[in-house]
Amino acid sequence: METVYIETTIPSYLTAHRSHQEPIASHQQIARDWWDHERIVQLLQLTQKAEMDATHVAFGVVHRMDYLLTWNCTHLANATLQKTLFEYCTYHHLHMPVICTPEHLTKPEI
C-alpha cells in the first residue's frame, strides 16, 4: 500500500474560497477532485456531513498516533466504524490508532 503525507497546503486549498487567479484556481480544483475521489472517507462510508471526521482518522493513521481522542461518538468513537477501519488497516499493514473518548483514556488506579 502506498502512503501519502498530506501537507498543509492541501487542506488550505480545500477550505479556501475559490481563487480568481490561475494557476491557484486550477490547483484548488485538482485538490478538491483528489480529495473527493481518493481519501479515506469512502472506505468508512461516512455521510457528507461527517467527511471532515475522516480527516482526523487519516491523520491518526498516517502519523501513527497511539490514540485519537474525541467526543464524537457518532462518526469516530464508534465500534462499527472502528471495525471497518481496523480491517482496512490490518489488510494494508497500516497503523491503527485507538479511537476513544477522554472518559476511556484514563490510567487505572493501582
N, C-alpha and C positions, 0 to 999 in steps of 0.2 A: 504494500500500500504506500503510495506516495504521500508525503506530509506537506502541508502548506502552513507557513507562518504568515498570518495576516497582519501586515504592518499598518500603522495608524492612519496612513493616507486612505486606505480602503474604506474604513468606517467614516472617515471625514467626507469622502466623495459620496458615500451612500446617504448621509444625513444632510448634506448641504443643499441649499436651494440651487436649482439648475443654473449653471453659469451661462452667460451670453457670449463668452469668449471661447474660441476654439484654440487649442485642442482640449481645453478643460471640459467643455460640454460633452465632447466625444468620450473622453476618459470616464466621466461620471456615468454615462450611459453604459459603457462596457463594464464598469464595476457593478452597476445595478443588474445587468443581464447575467453576469457571472454569479452574483450573489443569489439571484432568483433561481438559477438552474443547477448550481454546483454545491451549495453549502449543506451543512448537517441538518437543516430544518426539514428537508424532505424525508430523511431517514426517520426522524422522530414523529412525523406526521402531525405536526403542530398546526393549530389554526393560524390564520393570518394574524390575528390579534396577538398571538404568542411567539411570533417569529423572532423578536429580539431576545427572547429567552434562550433560543438555540445558540445565540452568540456567546452567552455565558457558559453554556455547556462546551462549546467548541474551544473557548479559551482554556477552560479547565483541562480538557483532553490534551490539546496541543502543548500547553505549558506544564503538563504533568503535575497539576495541583493535587495535593493529597485530599483536600476537601473542597467542595463548593457549598458554601454556607448561604442559605436562603430561607425566607419565609414564604416563598412561592410554592405552595404545596399542590397547586393545580397543574403547573407545567414543568416544574423542576424537581422538587422533593416528592416525586410521585412514583410509586412502585412499578406501575405498568410501563411508564417511560423509561425508568431505570433498567428494567429487564431488557427492553429493546436495545438500549444504549450499551448495556453490558455485553449482550450477544454480538453486537456490531464491533465493539472494541476488542473483544476476545478474538473474533474471527480475523480481524485486521491487525492484530498484535499492537493495539494502541492502549495507552494508559487510560484507566477509568477512575475519575475522582469519586470519592464518597460524597453523594449529594444529600445534605441533611439540613435540618433547622438548628439554630443555636441551642434549642432545648435538648437536642440529641447529641450535641457535640460538647459534652462535659466529661471531665475526668472523674471516675468514680472515687469516692472517699474510701480509703482503706483503713 
